[in-house]
Amino acid sequence: MPSEIITLQLGQCGNQIGFEFWKRLCLEHGISPSGVLEDFANDGLDRKDVFFYQADDDHYIPRAVLLDLEPRVINTIMGSVYSKLYNPENVYLSKHGGGAGNNWASGYSQGEKLQEEVFDIIDREADGSDSLEGFILCHSIAGGTGSGMGSFIMERLADRYPKKLIQTFSVFPNQDEISDVVVQPYNSMLTLKRLTTAADSVVVLDNTALNRIACDRLHIQNPSFSQINNLVSTIMSVSTTTLRYPSYMNNNLIGLTAPLIPTPQLHFLMTGYTPLTSDSDINTQQQVNVRKTTVLDVMRRLLQPKNMMVSTGPDKSNHHCYISILNIIQGEVDPTQVHKSLQRIRDRKMAQFIPWGPTSIQVALSRSSPYVQSNHRVSGLMLANHTSICSLFERALNQYDKLRKRGAFLDQFRREDIFKDDLNELDESRETVDCLVQEYEAATREDYMQFSVKRGNGQADSKSEDSRSKTSAGS
């Protein structure tokens, strides 16, 4: 029985990456832009029901809810050739259409006011699932709707569906560019608190790294939003292949995430993918340079920092380490090659692991879609839990502190109910993120388990227990 997953797309960024994700899923499952199964799509070995359901006329509809406070992106989606793919009742646009003004507090407050209408859609979609396993939420942490309304919805989902998994694909802002969103550090801090306390698994998509990879690996000098979103959709689709083309392991969301997250607080994941090929490379000189790919070559490249979709900066003290790794390998793969490759990686100590746990490298062999031509014999996605991700949170803390010390741009937050009386929510969010950094730093040390006990992780323990109980049973 499939364990269904509902995708929630929030704000401009969330809807853009969600749109690319659904386009890719349609290609991989042989579904036309209007939801009709193509004549050639008779393979029958995939599980479409995880992400789609069939209408009475047999056309496929995504288990997706599209939410935004301003109409531009959703209107673009609904004006495209994919307009008939979605259930129009699952598309929610704020009636005044003014957006959240890149303000977390405005997005959160509007989420609160609109919760009845929004959760009518989510609850109806959940009730229509036979065996709902969880939710995937696509959003950005820097703007107003994806961060603020996204935070509110995450909290309510955790309350209303305590036994369902909440996984997010969270886009972090580009640190190499000066943002035109002056309150971005506040927005990021407030959202990070909810990602820490309400989500079970967060796949971090760092715009700094995505732009670097597009330039260095795909040879695109000035990558467009569309090209970056295409990169993100690759990560999203490959990370769900074991759910859609199941084998004996990692064939549901909890089976995918549980080996990666040994303790509940440490649930922020980074990704790497190789080999990368841009759509524009096809039929160009770049194709001449396609190399021979082997399992060992792919697994070794996945461990290289330049292939990671998170910019963590240099580890000067060389103390950061992997907590766990899951490699999803696609293509022509002999399982004995996997065993030999793992042995080679261990023997050569290509990856440094936590001192308080086992060397956890898992490999999932996944089928590729028979309907999408690949340029490579073997390709791989790495989902990794690595302690260096805390440097991303440290950067967010530093940017927040600079702004907060000056008391800058706080008036637009005070206008909303959540900040009307005081600014405690900002300071509590900072404390939560600071504790998260300390947790990841502690995970590099041998005494980490004692550290967790000393911190009185009663809350974390109960969250861990709750995570273990999250099955596809009804909430």
C-alpha positions in Angstrom: 0.0 0.0 0.0 1.5 3.4 -1.0 2.2 5.9 1.8 0.9 9.1 0.3 2.7 12.4 0.6 1.0 15.8 0.3 3.2 18.6 -1.1 2.6 22.2 0.1 4.1 25.0 -2.0 4.3 28.4 -0.2 5.2 31.8 -1.6 7.0 32.8 -4.8 10.0 30.5 -4.3 8.0 27.5 -3.0 5.6 27.6 -5.9 8.4 28.0 -8.5 10.5 25.0 -7.2 7.3 23.0 -6.7 6.2 23.7 -10.3 9.6 22.4 -11.6 9.3 19.3 -9.3 5.8 18.4 -10.8 7.0 19.0 -14.3 9.9 16.5 -13.7 7.6 14.0 -12.0 5.2 14.1 -15.0 8.1 13.4 -17.3 9.4 10.5 -15.2 6.0 8.8 -14.9 4.9 9.4 -18.5 2.1 11.8 -17.5 1.2 14.5 -20.0 0.9 18.2 -18.9 -2.8 17.8 -18.7 -2.5 14.7 -16.4 -3.2 12.0 -19.0 -1.0 8.9 -19.0 0.9 8.8 -22.3 0.4 5.8 -24.6 4.1 4.8 -24.2 3.8 4.8 -20.3 3.1 1.1 -19.8 6.1 0.1 -17.6 3.9 -0.4 -14.6 6.7 -0.7 -12.1 6.4 2.8 -10.6 4.2 4.0 -7.7 2.4 7.1 -9.0 0.0 7.0 -6.1 2.5 8.4 -3.6 2.4 11.8 -5.2 -0.6 11.6 -7.5 -4.2 10.4 -7.3 -6.6 9.5 -10.2 -9.7 11.5 -10.9 -12.9 9.8 -12.0 -11.9 10.2 -15.6 -8.5 8.5 -14.8 -6.3 11.5 -15.3 -3.6 12.1 -12.7 -3.8 14.9 -10.2 -0.8 16.0 -7.9 -1.4 15.7 -4.2 -0.3 19.3 -4.0 -1.6 22.5 -2.3 -0.5 25.8 -3.8 -0.6 28.8 -1.4 0.4 32.4 -1.9 -0.5 35.8 -0.7 0.1 37.5 -4.1 -1.0 36.1 -7.4 1.9 36.5 -9.9 3.6 33.1 -9.7 0.4 31.0 -9.2 -1.2 32.9 -12.1 1.8 32.0 -14.3 1.5 28.3 -13.3 -2.3 28.3 -13.9 -1.7 30.0 -17.3 0.8 27.4 -18.4 0.2 24.1 -20.3 0.2 22.4 -16.9 -2.9 24.4 -15.8 -5.2 21.3 -16.1 -2.8 19.1 -14.1 -3.7 20.7 -10.7 -6.9 20.5 -8.7 -8.1 24.1 -8.9 -9.7 23.7 -5.4 -6.2 23.2 -4.0 -5.0 26.5 -5.2 -5.3 29.3 -2.6 -4.6 32.9 -3.3 -5.2 35.7 -0.7 -8.2 37.7 -1.7 -6.5 41.1 -1.3 -3.5 39.8 -3.2 -1.1 42.3 -1.6 1.5 39.7 -0.4 3.4 39.8 2.8 5.8 42.6 1.8 8.8 40.4 2.5 7.9 40.6 6.2 7.8 37.3 8.2 5.4 38.9 10.8 2.9 39.8 8.1 3.1 36.4 6.5 2.6 34.7 9.9 -0.3 37.0 10.9 -2.0 36.4 7.5 -1.5 32.7 7.9 -3.3 32.9 11.3 -6.2 34.8 9.8 -6.5 32.5 6.8 -6.0 29.2 8.6 -9.6 28.0 8.4 -9.7 28.3 4.6 -6.2 26.9 4.1 -6.6 23.9 6.4 -10.0 23.1 4.8 -7.9 22.4 1.7 -5.1 20.5 3.5 -7.6 18.5 5.6 -9.7 17.6 2.6 -6.5 16.4 0.8 -5.4 14.4 3.8 -8.8 12.8 4.2 -8.7 11.7 0.6 -5.5 9.7 1.2 -5.7 6.0 2.1 -2.5 5.9 4.1 -1.0 9.4 4.5 2.6 9.3 5.6 3.4 13.0 5.7 3.9 16.4 4.1 6.6 18.0 2.0 6.8 21.7 2.3 8.6 23.9 -0.3 9.5 27.4 0.7 12.1 30.1 1.1 13.3 31.2 4.6 14.1 34.8 3.6 10.9 36.5 2.3 7.5 37.0 3.8 5.0 34.3 2.6 7.3 31.2 2.5 9.0 32.1 5.8 6.1 33.7 7.8 3.0 31.8 6.5 5.2 28.7 6.1 6.2 28.9 9.8 2.6 29.2 10.9 1.5 26.3 8.7 4.4 24.1 9.9 3.4 24.7 13.6 -0.2 23.9 12.9 0.6 20.8 10.9 2.7 19.5 13.8 -0.2 20.1 16.1 -2.9 18.7 13.9 -1.0 15.8 12.4 1.4 14.7 15.2 2.0 11.3 13.8 2.8 12.5 10.3 6.2 13.4 9.1 7.0 17.0 8.0 9.9 17.3 5.6 10.8 20.6 4.1 12.9 21.7 1.1 14.0 25.1 2.5 15.8 27.6 0.3 18.4 29.7 2.1 19.4 33.1 0.7 22.5 33.8 -1.3 25.2 35.2 1.0 27.3 36.5 -1.9 24.7 39.0 -2.9 23.4 42.1 -1.1 19.7 41.3 -0.5 17.0 43.9 -1.3 15.0 42.4 1.6 16.5 44.5 4.5 14.7 42.4 7.2 16.0 39.1 5.7 18.1 38.3 8.9 14.9 38.6 11.1 12.9 36.5 8.6 15.5 33.8 8.5 15.9 33.6 12.3 12.2 33.4 13.0 11.8 30.6 10.3 14.8 28.7 11.5 13.2 28.4 14.9 10.1 26.7 13.3 12.3 24.5 11.2 14.1 23.3 14.4 11.0 22.8 16.5 8.2 21.8 14.1 9.9 19.9 11.1 11.2 16.3 11.3 13.6 16.7 8.4 14.9 19.8 6.6 16.7 19.5 3.2 18.7 22.7 3.0 19.0 24.3 -0.4 21.6 27.0 -0.2 21.3 29.6 -3.0 25.0 30.6 -2.5 26.1 27.0 -3.3 23.5 26.5 -6.0 24.7 29.6 -7.9 28.4 28.5 -7.4 27.6 25.0 -8.8 25.7 26.5 -11.8 28.7 28.6 -12.6 31.5 26.1 -11.9 30.0 22.8 -12.8 27.4 23.7 -15.4 29.4 26.6 -16.9 26.5 29.1 -16.7 28.0 32.5 -16.0 24.8 34.2 -14.8 22.4 31.5 -13.8 18.7 32.4 -14.0 16.1 31.6 -11.4 14.7 29.0 -13.9 18.1 27.2 -14.1 18.6 27.2 -10.3 15.1 25.9 -9.9 15.8 23.2 -12.4 18.8 22.1 -10.3 16.6 22.1 -7.2 13.9 20.0 -9.0 16.6 17.4 -9.8 17.5 17.1 -6.1 13.8 16.8 -5.1 12.9 14.2 -7.7 16.0 12.0 -7.1 15.5 12.2 -3.4 12.0 10.7 -3.8 12.9 8.0 -6.4 13.1 5.2 -3.8 9.5 6.1 -2.8 8.3 6.1 -6.5 10.3 3.2 -7.7 10.4 1.1 -4.6 12.9 -1.6 -3.7 13.4 -3.5 -0.4 14.7 -0.5 1.5 14.1 3.3 1.9 10.7 2.9 0.2 8.8 5.3 2.4 9.6 8.7 3.9 10.4 7.4 7.4 12.6 4.7 5.9 14.4 7.4 4.0 15.0 9.9 6.8 15.3 7.7 9.9 18.9 6.4 9.2 20.0 10.0 8.5 18.7 11.5 11.8 20.0 9.6 14.8 18.9 12.4 17.3 15.9 14.6 16.7 17.5 18.0 16.9 20.1 17.2 14.2 17.7 17.0 11.3 19.1 19.5 8.8 20.4 17.7 5.7 22.7 18.8 2.9 22.7 17.3 -0.6 25.2 16.6 -3.4 24.6 15.4 -6.9 26.8 14.0 -9.7 27.3 14.1 -12.6 25.5 17.4 -13.3 24.4 18.3 -16.8 22.4 21.4 -17.7 19.5 21.2 -20.1 21.3 23.7 -22.3 24.3 21.3 -22.6 22.4 18.9 -24.8 23.7 19.0 -28.4 26.4 21.4 -27.5 30.2 21.0 -27.1 29.7 20.3 -23.4 28.3 16.9 -24.2 31.7 15.8 -25.7 33.2 16.0 -22.2 30.9 13.5 -20.6 33.1 11.1 -18.8 32.7 7.4 -18.0 30.9 7.0 -14.7 31.4 4.2 -12.2 29.8 3.6 -8.8 33.2 4.4 -7.1 33.7 7.5 -9.2 30.2 8.7 -8.3 30.4 7.9 -4.6 33.9 9.5 -4.3 32.7 12.7 -6.1 29.7 13.0 -3.8 32.1 13.4 -0.9 33.8 16.4 -2.5 32.8 19.7 -1.0 32.5 21.3 -4.5 29.5 19.1 -5.3 27.6 20.0 -2.1 24.6 22.2 -2.4 25.5 24.0 0.9 28.3 26.5 1.3 29.8 25.8 4.7 33.1 27.6 4.4 36.5 26.2 5.3 36.8 24.0 8.3 40.0 25.4 9.7 40.1 23.3 12.8 39.2 20.2 10.8 36.8 18.9 13.4 33.5 18.8 11.5 32.3 15.3 10.5 29.5 13.3 8.9 26.8 12.0 11.2 25.3 9.9 8.5 25.1 9.5 4.7 22.6 8.0 2.3 23.6 7.7 -1.3 20.9 7.1 -3.9 22.5 5.5 -6.9 20.7 5.2 -10.3 21.7 3.5 -13.5 23.5 0.3 -14.5 24.8 -0.8 -11.1 26.2 -4.2 -9.9 25.6 -4.5 -6.1 29.1 -6.0 -5.7 30.5 -2.7 -7.1 28.7 -0.9 -4.3 30.2 -3.1 -1.6 33.7 -2.7 -3.1 33.2 1.1 -3.3 32.1 1.3 0.3 35.1 -0.7 1.4 37.5 1.6 -0.6 35.9 4.7 1.0 36.3 3.2 4.5 39.9 1.9 3.9 41.1 5.3 2.5 39.2 7.2 5.2 37.7 9.5 2.5 35.0 10.7 5.0 35.4 11.7 8.7 32.5 10.4 10.9 31.3 11.3 14.4 33.4 9.7 17.2 30.3 8.6 19.2 28.6 6.4 16.6 29.2 4.0 13.8 30.3 4.9 10.3 26.9 5.2 8.7 27.0 5.2 4.9 23.9 3.6 3.4 23.4 3.1 -0.3 20.0 2.8 -2.0 20.0 1.4 -5.5 17.1 3.0 -7.3 15.6 2.5 -10.8 15.6 5.4 -13.2 12.5 6.4 -15.1 12.3 4.4 -18.4 10.8 7.5 -20.1 13.6 9.9 -19.4 16.9 9.5 -21.3 20.0 9.9 -19.1 23.4 11.0 -20.4 25.3 8.9 -17.9 25.6 5.3 -17.1 25.6 5.9 -13.3 24.5 9.0 -11.3 24.1 9.6 -7.6 22.5 11.9 -5.0 23.9 12.2 -1.5 21.7 13.1 1.4 24.1 13.8 4.3 23.8 14.9 7.9 27.1 16.8 8.5 28.0 19.0 11.5 29.5 21.8 9.3 25.9 22.8 8.4 26.0 24.8 11.6 28.2 27.4 9.9 25.2 28.3 7.8 23.2 29.0 11.1 26.2 30.9 12.5 26.2 33.2 9.5 22.4 33.8 10.1 23.1 34.6 13.7 25.8 37.1 12.9 23.6 38.9 10.4 20.7 38.9 12.8 22.9 40.3 15.7 24.2 43.2 13.5 20.6 44.3 12.7 19.2 43.6 16.2 21.9 45.5 17.9 20.9 48.6 16.0 17.2 48.0 16.5 16.8 48.5 12.8 13.6 48.0 10.8 11.6 46.7 13.8 8.6 49.0 13.3 7.1 46.9 10.5 7.2 43.9 12.9 5.6 45.7 15.8 2.6 46.4 13.5 1.6 42.7 13.8 -0.1 41.1 16.8 2.7 38.6 17.5 5.1 41.6 18.2 2.6 44.2 19.5 3.6 43.8 23.1 7.2 42.9 22.9 10.0 41.5 20.7 10.5 38.3 22.8 9.7 36.1 19.8 12.8 37.4 18.0 15.0 36.8 21.0 13.6 33.3 21.6 14.2 32.4 18.0 17.8 33.5 18.3 18.2 31.4 21.4 16.7 28.3 19.6 19.1 28.7 16.7 22.1 29.3 19.0 21.2 26.1 20.8 21.1 24.3 17.5 24.6 25.5 16.6 25.8 24.3 20.0 24.1 20.9 19.4 25.9 20.4 16.1 29.3 21.5 17.6 28.8 19.1 20.4 28.1 16.3 17.9 31.7 16.6 16.8 32.9 15.4 20.2 33.1 12.0 21.8 31.0 13.0 24.8 28.0 14.1 22.7 25.5 11.7 24.3 26.4 13.0 27.8 26.0 16.6 26.4 22.5 15.8 25.3 21.6 14.3 28.7 23.1 17.3 30.5 21.1 19.7 28.4 18.0 18.0 29.8 16.7 17.0 26.4 13.4 15.9 27.7 11.8 17.9 24.9 14.1 16.3 22.3 13.6 12.9 23.7 9.8 13.2 23.5 10.3 14.5 19.9 12.4 11.5 19.2 9.8 9.2 20.6 7.2 11.0 18.6 9.3 10.7 15.4 9.6 7.0 15.9 5.8 6.7 16.3 5.2 8.6 13.1 3.8 5.9 10.9 1.3 5.9 8.1 -1.5 5.2 10.6 -4.2 7.8 10.7 -3.6 10.8 12.9 
